[in-house]
């Protein structure tokens, strides 16, 4: 199976399935049906079965899915069975908040280094994570074998920092800045724009209100 044969929407749902399977396994449950999964994760059972079908026969008709084996399968698929070191670049308000997040939904994600230009925090340990000067970024990423960076720098500096991250060998960037950054095709970029998400939510909220029966009659 080729990784690029999995639709992006399916890939985004895999951590959701994996998280719930871990909950079931911790609770001692040995099997689960697609209907039970559907009720728990709020994804319809047909979509779940289609998502799972991309990976071959994961369950048995009339039995459902073995919780432990399916959990282990998704752990390997999501690389949750091996440690991934992550760097955070930009220890401002948002960056500091992310440093406090313990990534409790994964056993294998560790923010091992942070980088900033602020002399007040460089050289300190913030929430258990060392903060290095930006001048040390390329060297530390190589030493610590960091593959992923979380970007929370000012938008005006984002592309320059991305260029340095690419030069250091970073393979993936989680971009929290509003800047639309660019990188070579072999570097994956995931944009997280909180303002955009809120505006989208507000749009749909107001759109739904405008579609109520009383509005249609007007």
N, C-alpha and C positions, 0 to 999 in steps of 0.2 A: 504494500500500500504506500503510495506517495503522499507525503505530508501536504502538498499543495492540492490534493484531491479533496481535502476536507473543507467545506464551506466556512467562511469566516464566522458566520452566525453560529454554526455548530461548535467551532473552536471556543467561542466566547461562553458557551453553556457548559463546557466540560468541567471547569472549576466548581460550578454550581452542583453538578452531579456528584463530583468527587467529595465535596464538603459534606453533602447529606449522607453519602455512603459511609463516611468516617463516623458520623453521628450514629448511624444504625449499627455499625460494627462495635462502637464503644458501648452501645446499649445491649449488645449480645444477640442482635437479630441476625439470622443466618441467610434469609432469602427475602427478596422484595420483587414485586411485580411492577410493570411500567405504570399501571394505574396508581399504585401507592406512591411511586416516585412523582407522578404527575401532580397528585394532591399536595405533596410536600414542597416541591420546587416551583409550582405554578407554571408548568410547561405541559401542554397537552400530550397525552400518551403516544399519539401518532408521531409527533415530532421527536419524542424521546426514542421511540423505536427506529425512526429514520436516522437520527443522530448516531445511535449505536450501530446501525447497519453498516456505516462507513468503516467500522473496525472488524467486521466479520461477525461470526456467530458468538455473541457474548452471553446469550441466555438460552433457555430451553422452553419450547412450547409446553404449556401446562404446568410449568414449574416456576418460571420467572428467572430471576438473576441471583446467583450466589453472591452475597454481599461482600465477603472477604476477598474473593478472587477478582470481582469487578473493581473493588476499591484498589487492590494492588495493581490491576491493569491500568487504571487511570493515574495512579501514583507514578508509574513508569512513563506513561504517555505524557504527563505534565512535568516530568523530571523532578517529582517530589521525593524521589528516593535517593537524591544526591544533592549536596549543598551547592547553592548558587550565591555567590557574593555580589552585592549590589553597592554602588556608590551613590551618594546623594550630593548633588552640586548646587549649592545655594542654601545657606542655613539662616534664612530670614524667618518671617512669621510662619509661612506655609511649610518651609523646610524643617523648622524646629518642631512643628506639629507632627510631621511625618516621621521624624526621628523617634517620637514617643510611641508610634504605632508599632506593635510587636509582631505584626504579620502572623497572628495566631491561627490563621486559617491554613497555614502551610508549615510543615516541619523543616523546610529546606531553603527558605529565603532569609538571608542575613544581610542587613546593611552593615558593611564592615568598615566603611570609611566615608567621611563627609569632607567637603571642600568649600572654602569661602575666602573672601578678601578682607573680612572684618577682623582687624587685629585684636579686638576684644575677645573673640571666641577661638581664633586660630591657636592651636597648641593645647586646647582644652579637651576634656572628655565630656561630651554632651549626651546625656541619657545612655551612657555606656559606649558611645561611639566616638572615636578620635576625629577631631576636626583639623585638617591639614590646609596649608596655604595652597592657592590655585597653582602656584609654581611647582608644587610637588605632585600634581594630579597625574600626569602622564607616567611618572615613575611608580607611584603607588598603585595605580591600576595594573601595571605590569607585574609588580611584586606580589600583589594579592590575587592576581588572576581574576580580576573583576570583568564580567562580561556585560553587565547591564548598569545603566546610569539613570537616576531620577533627576530631572532637570527642573529646578525651581528658582532660576536666576531671573533678573529683570529681562523683559522681552528684548530690550535694545542690545543686550549682550548675548542673547541666546545662540545666534548662529556662530559667533566666534567661539563660544564654549563647545558647541557641537563639533566644529572643525577640529578642536583639540582632542575631543573625545574620540573622534574617528581616527585621528593620528595615533592615539594610544591603544587602539585595537578593540574599542567597545563594539559590541554586536547588536545591542538593543538600547533604545532610549525611551523612557516614559516622560513625555513632555507636558509639564503642568503650566508652561508659559502660554500666553495667547499668540505668540509668534509662530508662524508656519515655517518651521525649520526644514532644511533639506540635507540629505546625506546620501552617500553612495547606495546603490541598490542592495548591497549585501548587509546594510545596517537597517534593522527594523525600527520604525518609529510609531509609537502609540501616543496620540494626542489626548489629553484630558483637560478640557476647557470647562471649568465649573460655571462660568458666566453663561456660556453657550447652553449648557445643560439646563440651567435654571430658566433661561429665556425660552427654551424649547418647551419646558414643562408649563410655563405660564401661558405660552401660545396654545397648547393643547387644552389647558384648563379653561381658557376663555372660549376656545372653539367649541368645546363640549357644552358650555353654558349657552352659546348662541344657537345650538342645535336642539334645545329643549322644546317641547310641544308649544309652549306659549310663544316662544320666539318665532317658530315656524308659522304660526297663525298670523302674526303681525306681518 
